[in-house]
Amino acid sequence: MFDADSCVFCTVCAKKCPTGALSVSRSPKKWSIDRLLCISCGYCVEACPKKSLELTASHGSPAVTKDREFHEAPAPKPAAR
């Protein structure tokens, strides 16, 4: 599971991934995971400084199809007046 609200798109998770399943782009604030490459090792979860990642039962086993999951940072909220 990925929490885009707490993610700062620092790329630490992608650097720790042994299979290169994660891709993080700082400037457009986009994060993606290639489910076929993910081996559910949990290195990304342990490395995340903001605890934006979590392994869940639905991600317990590697995928058998080439699925890619994309996430973007939420749009900024308008300033209060």
C-alpha positions in Angstrom: 0.0 0.0 0.0 1.2 3.5 -0.8 0.3 6.7 1.0 0.8 9.6 -1.4 -0.2 12.2 1.2 2.8 11.4 3.4 5.4 10.6 0.7 8.0 13.3 0.0 9.2 11.5 -3.2 12.8 11.3 -1.9 13.6 8.1 -4.0 15.0 6.2 -1.1 12.6 3.3 -1.6 13.5 3.0 -5.3 17.3 3.0 -4.4 16.8 0.2 -1.9 14.7 -2.0 -4.2 16.9 -5.0 -5.3 14.9 -5.7 -8.5 14.3 -2.1 -9.7 10.5 -2.5 -9.3 10.0 1.0 -8.0 10.2 4.3 -9.9 10.0 7.7 -8.2 10.1 11.0 -10.0 10.6 14.1 -7.7 9.6 17.0 -9.9 6.2 15.6 -11.2 5.8 13.8 -7.9 5.0 10.4 -9.3 5.6 7.0 -7.9 5.1 3.6 -9.6 5.7 0.0 -8.9 6.1 -2.8 -11.5 4.2 -5.7 -9.8 5.9 -8.3 -12.0 9.4 -7.2 -10.7 8.4 -6.8 -7.1 9.4 -9.7 -4.9 7.7 -8.4 -1.7 11.0 -8.3 0.2 10.0 -5.2 2.2 13.3 -3.3 1.7 11.3 -0.3 0.4 9.0 -0.3 3.5 12.0 -0.4 5.9 13.8 2.3 4.1 11.0 4.8 3.7 11.7 7.8 6.1 8.0 8.9 6.1 6.6 5.3 6.4 4.5 5.9 3.3 4.7 2.2 2.2 3.2 -0.9 3.7 3.2 -4.5 2.6 -0.3 -6.0 2.8 -1.7 -9.4 2.3 -2.9 -8.5 -1.2 0.7 -7.8 -2.1 2.0 -11.0 -0.4 3.1 -12.8 -3.5 4.7 -11.5 -6.7 2.5 -10.8 -9.7 2.4 -13.1 -12.7 1.3 -10.4 -15.2 3.0 -7.2 -16.2 1.0 -4.8 -14.1 2.3 -1.3 -13.2 0.7 0.7 -10.4 1.0 4.5 -10.6 0.5 7.2 -7.9 0.7 10.9 -8.0 0.9 13.5 -5.2 -2.5 15.0 -4.4 -3.1 18.4 -5.8 -2.3 21.2 -3.4 -5.2 22.5 -1.4 -6.0 26.2 -1.9 -4.8 28.6 0.8 -7.3 29.5 3.4 -8.4 33.1 3.4 
